[in-house]
Amino acid sequence: MHRLPMKLIAAAWLIVIPTGAFAQAAQPGAAAQRTQAAASPSQVQVDLLRGLADVFSRGMDTLTAKLNQQGYSARVYSTNGWQTVAHRIAGAYSRGHKDIIVIIGHSLGANATFDIANQLDRQNIPIELIVTFDATRPQPVPKNVLHLVNFYQENGFGKPVSAGSEFKGELTNIDLTADTGLSHTTIEKSPRLHLVVMKKIENVVKKDLAAKVKATKPKTKRQKSNA
């Protein structure tokens, strides 16, 4: 488990990840070959969960709008909508619609991301990324989660997240206690953190989509030369 300064994490992600990572370069001759297996952000389902009474987590609505503008399929729910999210993901997965799953939550909504993860873990359904803002009662990360980023402040609410016994993915705790410009009710509204989250999604999803595209390409046999 890593506890790294916010500036270091943000700088690293913003430098490493190129802008417009999903943009398809127009290359003569290669364009037609790529059309069938072109990666698309629409293959990414992002579910966001608000905290208590839907009142203090409107940053989740703002982030949802930003993600939809980038071409992702993003929806926002109340905390008690977590079972709806889990059932929809499981139902789609059982029908062969294996979209890349990203789940984001704030406060009680952040707690609910672990309920979703554990329910899907029992069904062997992978989650590409979970992002939590000031989870108040986080559970250990189960093995079906590939990446988890936890923004928190030791402010009486937020807690660091720990790995479950079988978790083998990437877990990053980002301690923002020293950032006095943030609080439990504003941490999920920060445009700066929204940018970091979107870059992180772009980074991990780009790798996953690239692997999927590679796996779907038909294998060609080498032609023997008689020359």
Buried (B, 14 or more C-beta within 10 A) or exposed (E): EEEEEBEEBBEEBEEEBEEEBBEEEEEEEEEEEBEEBEBEBEBBBBBBBBBBEBEBBBBBBBBBEBBBEBEBBBBBBBBEBBEBBBEBBBEBBEEEEBBBBBBBBBBBBBBBBBBBBBBBBEEEBBBBBBBBBBBBEBBBBBBBBBBBBBBBBEEEBBBBBBBBEEBEBBBBBBBBEEBEEBBBBEBBBBEEBBBBBBBBBBBBBBEBBEEBBEEEEEEEEEEEEEE
